[in-house]
Amino acid sequence: MQIRTLKDALSFGDLPAVERIGFILFITFCFIFPWIIKGGFAQAVMIQFLIFCLYGLGWNLIGGYGGQVALGQAKNVGMSAYTVALLMVRWNIPFWVCTPLGVIVATIESFVLGYFLFRLRGHYFAIATIAVSLVWQQLFINWNFIGGARGIELPLRETPNFIYMQFDSPVYYHYFAFVLVMIAILYMNWFRKSRLGYQLRAITANEDVAESLGINAHWVKVKAYCITGIFAGMGGAFYTVYYSYIDPFSVMHLELSIMIALMTMIGGAGSMWGPIIGAMILIPLDRYLGAWLGGRGILGVDFMIYALMVMIISAYEPRGIWGIIEKARRKR
Amino acid sequence: MEMLLSTLVSALLMGMLFALVALGLAIIFGVMNIVNFAHGEFLMVGMYTAFLTATIFSIEPLLTLPIAAMVGFLLGIASYYMLVRYLLKGPMIAQLLGTFGLMIFLRYLAMCIFGPDYKTLEHGLLIGKSIMWGPVVLSYPRLGTAVLSMLGFGIIYWMMDYTRLGKALKATALDVEAAGYMGIDTEKMRGLAWGLGGATVGIAGALLINFYYVFPTIGILFCMIAFATVALGGFGSIKGAFIAGLIMGMIIDLGGTYLGPQYKFALIYLTFFLVVVIRPKGLFGW
């Protein structure tokens, strides 16, 4: 059973050759990136890209395969980030102990919320997730124990430290993030062939029919939502040690949730590579364009460009850029 | 006691404005079963329109109402014909994220044009004046806003029930196909619903600017208030929107006074959450 699972996760045999080559190119690129490009800004953008890949791959589970517009990914990220930061600052607990705890907190939160929220469908669900994440953000801003609006800063240690994940070069963070993304990709590869994956897609296609076939739609959705929480939690824990500073505006903000959802939607929700394509387009665009325009005092143009992209995509090709690629391939 | 009375009255007056904001959302949802995430941004557009016309031409802010209504109407129509029409063909997730994209677009367009600053109007017939009525302080802007909101609400309500146009809208809401067989141009009705929704919320924005500041990200706040109101009243119900608006006004103002203003908005979200979990139909939903 275990060996079968591992085999499913590691085998990409059922994908077309083009996709396998693309995947290998992606891995190679991520692997050699810190050696060929030395610029600090470019490396920071690359790490951002990897973090967003992780968030997007997690969100794709519920938003893409599950078809549920959950706009609250940021609160899972924030839960885990805050748990990790608090434990590390107040009790000096090593990162490797905090991270599982942070992920557990994020998962429990997703479970409890998912259990109640998945009684709702469609619009109601989407709005309720926004409402919940806004409540959390307000609470975190006003809660002084965890730093309120000022946020939490991790103490700097004198020497690079593996136990507290503090390094003097971004290369280490790059590889750590890369490993997390690889785990997420392998998990998704297993997931799309798994029982849960088929059940979730059946629910997306038609919930009533899926239920009549004996699928417990509510339970399946809650499970998928928890898994989404796990990925967001891992991303949040990484975010904390990478930036060594968090506040409610960076990890709890609705804008983060929006960004994750838009990114996945543009890349192609419900496809294996969609979130990665989305992140590949949006993150460099965001950082370089944002830096360039921000330097000239022009605000908001970057977000306007995504908004236009997402409007065009959802009006003409709801399956995103990946959908366009697949259509072109089928025509040939 | 006097404070409670004052708060109650001001809450009721504010509630009437919330009802007007929610009305547009209720019409759009009722006619075509789509949630307009950009609703709060329509309000923002109305507020900026009123603000700009009033300051540039230095006219009385209340006179900007028709202009804001016009702009809101055109914005609604344009969103329908350029975006929503195509979204309706797609799956649920595309419909939701499509209007969501519109929201982000309008919000950052305003950010780009006006910058992130808070802006208020300083001169006007109502602005900054109040009257004592027994122990109760009545602020003119809120009073005027409430009266005009009621008027707007009444007009829409009358139109929906007693004119051919309103009846056609209602028929489209109840059953698109059957309405089509009866010779109603349903496509036009849907566009009109968006136009009406935009116009009402544009008016609400022009009223709100009399006592509230405007900034580009104001939309999400009022959008959530409108969602909570519409959910409480029942999606698509006009009567429900009115009563729920009054209730929301009470919750926000009483909560802000007695729990502390920082929890005011958390209360709105909590109300919404409880309503959709406990009674998803709302008070008057169908």
Chai-1 contact restraints between the chains, C-beta under 6 A:
chainA,res_idxA,chainB,res_idxB,connection_type,confidence,min_distance_angstrom,max_distance_angstrom,comment,restraint_id
A,G67,B,I93,contact,1.0,0.0,6.0,A-B,restraint_1
A,V69,B,I93,contact,1.0,0.0,6.0,A-B,restraint_2
A,V69,B,L96,contact,1.0,0.0,6.0,A-B,restraint_3
A,F116,B,V277,contact,1.0,0.0,6.0,A-B,restraint_4
A,L120,B,V276,contact,1.0,0.0,6.0,A-B,restraint_5
A,G122,B,M92,contact,1.0,0.0,6.0,A-B,restraint_6
A,H123,B,V35,contact,1.0,0.0,6.0,A-B,restraint_7
A,Y124,B,V276,contact,1.0,0.0,6.0,A-B,restraint_8
A,A126,B,L96,contact,1.0,0.0,6.0,A-B,restraint_9
A,I127,B,F227,contact,1.0,0.0,6.0,A-B,restraint_10
A,A128,B,F273,contact,1.0,0.0,6.0,A-B,restraint_11
A,A128,B,V276,contact,1.0,0.0,6.0,A-B,restraint_12
A,A131,B,Y269,contact,1.0,0.0,6.0,A-B,restraint_13
A,A131,B,F272,contact,1.0,0.0,6.0,A-B,restraint_14
A,A131,B,F273,contact,1.0,0.0,6.0,A-B,restraint_15
A,L134,B,Y269,contact,1.0,0.0,6.0,A-B,restraint_16
A,V135,B,A266,contact,1.0,0.0,6.0,A-B,restraint_17
A,V135,B,Y269,contact,1.0,0.0,6.0,A-B,restraint_18
A,Q138,B,A266,contact,1.0,0.0,6.0,A-B,restraint_19
A,N142,B,Q262,contact,1.0,0.0,6.0,A-B,restraint_20
A,M265,B,L97,contact,1.0,0.0,6.0,A-B,restraint_21
A,L299,B,M111,contact,1.0,0.0,6.0,A-B,restraint_22
A,L299,B,C112,contact,1.0,0.0,6.0,A-B,restraint_23
A,G300,B,Y108,contact,1.0,0.0,6.0,A-B,restraint_24
A,G300,B,M111,contact,1.0,0.0,6.0,A-B,restraint_25
A,G300,B,C112,contact,1.0,0.0,6.0,A-B,restraint_26
A,V301,B,C112,contact,1.0,0.0,6.0,A-B,restraint_27
A,F303,B,I104,contact,1.0,0.0,6.0,A-B,restraint_28
A,F303,B,Y108,contact,1.0,0.0,6.0,A-B,restraint_29
A,M304,B,F105,contact,1.0,0.0,6.0,A-B,restraint_30
A,M304,B,Y108,contact,1.0,0.0,6.0,A-B,restraint_31
A,M304,B,L109,contact,1.0,0.0,6.0,A-B,restraint_32
A,A307,B,G101,contact,1.0,0.0,6.0,A-B,restraint_33
A,A307,B,I104,contact,1.0,0.0,6.0,A-B,restraint_34
A,A307,B,F105,contact,1.0,0.0,6.0,A-B,restraint_35
A,V310,B,L97,contact,1.0,0.0,6.0,A-B,restraint_36
A,V310,B,G101,contact,1.0,0.0,6.0,A-B,restraint_37
A,M311,B,L83,contact,1.0,0.0,6.0,A-B,restraint_38
A,M311,B,G98,contact,1.0,0.0,6.0,A-B,restraint_39
A,M311,B,G101,contact,1.0,0.0,6.0,A-B,restraint_40
A,S314,B,A94,contact,1.0,0.0,6.0,A-B,restraint_41
A,S314,B,L97,contact,1.0,0.0,6.0,A-B,restraint_42
A,S314,B,G98,contact,1.0,0.0,6.0,A-B,restraint_43
A,A315,B,Y86,contact,1.0,0.0,6.0,A-B,restraint_44
A,A315,B,L87,contact,1.0,0.0,6.0,A-B,restraint_45
A,P318,B,G90,contact,1.0,0.0,6.0,A-B,restraint_46
A,P318,B,P91,contact,1.0,0.0,6.0,A-B,restraint_47
A,P318,B,A94,contact,1.0,0.0,6.0,A-B,restraint_48
